[in-house]
Amino acid sequence: MKRLALAFLLPCILGMSGCGAMRWMSEAPQNASSCAGWNKIRIKPETAVYLVKNDFSASIDIDSHNLNGQRNGCWK
C-alpha cells in the first residue's frame, strides 16, 4: 500500500520541484560553447524517491541543472 501511495505522490512532488527549477527559464539562452563539460544528471527512480524524502533541495537542484542544460541545447 505504501508503494502505491508513493507511486502517486512522487510525480506530484517532482512536478512541484519543477517550480523551483523555473528560475533558469528567465535567463537568456547561452551559446553552444557553454555546454562544454555540461552533462545531464541521470538518477534511478529509487534515488529520486530517496532525495524527495531526505534531501528535497538536492532534487530541485538536479532538476534545475537538467532543465538549464536542455534549454541551452546541450541535450534533448
QUIUR-V415573 format. One record per run of one state. SS is the DSSP state (a for helix, b for strand, c for the rest). FROM is the first residue (numbers start at 1). TO is the last residue. If there is no record, write none. Layout:
ss | from | to
SS | FROM | TO
SS | FROM | TO
This chain:
ss | from | to
c | 1 | 1
a | 2 | 26
c | 27 | 31
a | 32 | 35
c | 36 | 44
a | 45 | 54
c | 55 | 55
a | 56 | 71
c | 72 | 76
